[in-house]
Amino acid sequence: MAILAWGTTFRRYQDRFSDTLATRYKKPVRDLLALRRNAYCVLLPRGRDGTVIFVPDVGDLENTFVWLIGLGCSFLLPPSSNCNCRPT
């Protein structure tokens, strides 16, 4: 099983993906958003038995989290019952 940590460099913002929080590369890149999209397209299906997507509890990733849940991703509760996170 693969584990993917979602970063703020590729997030949902105003109903589309955005890379506005990403730092730029030293060498010029023709389409930075397409490069990031392709990276996630390669990483997401890596798990043979599935993929766990970790979305940090960061305000900039709230829309991304909601979008993933809307696609059918399951919300896994941590083993600790004193977690402040909540499914939407």
C-alpha positions in Angstrom: 0.0 0.0 0.0 1.3 3.4 -0.9 1.0 6.6 1.2 0.9 10.0 -0.5 1.2 13.2 1.5 -0.7 16.0 -0.4 1.2 19.3 -0.4 0.1 22.9 -0.8 1.9 23.2 -4.1 -1.0 21.5 -5.8 -4.4 22.4 -4.3 -8.0 23.0 -5.1 -8.8 26.7 -5.2 -12.0 28.2 -6.6 -13.1 24.9 -8.2 -9.8 24.3 -10.0 -6.3 23.2 -9.2 -3.8 25.9 -8.4 0.0 26.1 -7.9 0.1 29.6 -6.6 1.7 28.6 -3.3 4.5 26.6 -5.1 8.0 27.9 -5.3 9.4 28.3 -8.8 12.1 26.2 -10.3 15.6 27.6 -11.0 15.3 26.5 -14.6 12.3 27.8 -16.6 9.4 25.3 -16.8 6.9 25.8 -19.6 3.8 24.7 -17.7 4.4 24.3 -13.9 0.8 23.3 -13.2 0.9 20.5 -15.8 4.2 19.3 -14.3 2.6 19.1 -10.8 -0.6 17.5 -12.1 1.5 14.8 -13.9 3.5 14.1 -10.7 0.3 13.4 -8.8 -1.1 11.3 -11.7 2.1 9.2 -11.4 2.1 8.9 -7.6 -1.6 8.3 -6.9 -1.9 4.8 -8.6 1.4 3.5 -7.3 -0.1 1.4 -4.6 -0.9 -2.2 -5.7 -3.4 -2.7 -2.9 -4.5 0.9 -2.7 -3.2 4.3 -1.7 -3.6 6.3 1.5 -3.7 10.0 0.9 -2.6 12.1 3.8 -4.0 15.7 3.6 -2.5 17.8 6.4 -4.9 19.9 8.5 -3.9 23.2 6.7 -6.5 25.8 5.8 -5.1 26.0 2.2 -5.9 22.3 1.7 -9.5 22.4 2.9 -11.0 22.5 -0.6 -8.7 19.7 -1.7 -9.8 17.5 1.2 -13.5 18.2 0.4 -12.9 17.5 -3.3 -11.2 14.1 -2.5 -14.0 13.1 -0.2 -16.5 14.1 -3.0 -14.7 11.8 -5.4 -15.3 8.9 -3.0 -12.2 8.8 -0.9 -12.9 7.5 2.6 -12.0 9.5 5.7 -9.9 7.4 8.1 -10.1 8.4 11.7 -6.9 8.3 13.7 -6.6 5.7 16.5 -6.7 8.6 19.1 -10.2 9.8 20.0 -9.0 13.3 20.9 -8.4 14.3 17.3 -9.6 17.8 16.3 -10.1 16.8 12.7 -13.5 16.1 11.2 -14.9 14.7 8.0 -16.9 17.1 5.9 
